[in-house]
Amino acid sequence: MDVDLRKVRYFVAVAEELHFGRAAERLHIAQPVLSRQVRALEEQLHAQLFVRDRRSTELTAAGRQLLEDSRTILAAAEALRRRVALAARGTSTFTIGFMPGLTVTEPVRALTARHPELSVELVRTTWDDQVEVLHDGRADVSLVRLPVPPRGLTVRPMFGEPRVAILPVTHRLAGKESVEVADLAEEHLLNDPDAVPEWRAVATELRAGGAARPRGFRSVEEKLEHVAAGLGIVIVPLSTSEYYTRGDVTHVPVSDLPPSRLAVAWVASRRSRLIYEFAELVTA
């Protein structure tokens, strides 16, 4: 059975919006057309994907499973398109993703010394897309901060580094040799709490209503602006705090947090010799 990727894209839009009208607007197609395409996909898969009534649209168990798998399928299709386009242009390009605070200068120089004809491109990633850039083909390899969803990936550990709290220079804890998570529990954390589950556990215990989720920030620079303004704190790996130095904030080690672990990752099905060479360079 061949599944039409266009129908899968339509399904994903509806699954994410949970509203056929909004999904149709997002896709720039008429709602009746969208409904017909989704029904055709259901018939093809012999499964009901949505439960609809006049007030709501909900995913069925089959729909939830399809949504989970569809994102991987669509990302793989996009990665295929990118790689074919590069091959058609006759360019030999190797793209490396890296998280803020990390430097890849030495391994890139070593790789290009071995392959002078190779064009290396660098893509800075975030906590949200450090794996996505692999699945959709924007990067061949990515230096990631663990944990990451391992599905479909080869993940090779590199090393760990301490985590620190970045505070305003006027903060009550600024200048201390180290602090513990409990010392920070009453602070407004600007990280996603999922990235610092130890803080979330302590803060939730202290606050009857639970630890509030912050608004999302796309960059370290945004977070540091908020820290400097006294609007919260962030917890980051030591290398990140040292890379983004500024006079109005300071960092203090958090002694009872486990280290931030780094790894090099790539799509498991890739068999590129360059990927394995680069992985050896960064894990040597």
Summary of the structure (lengths in Angstrom):
residues: 284
radius of gyration: 22.6
end to end distance: 44.8
largest distance: 64.7
contacts: 828
relative contact order: 0.13
helix: 43%
strand: 21%
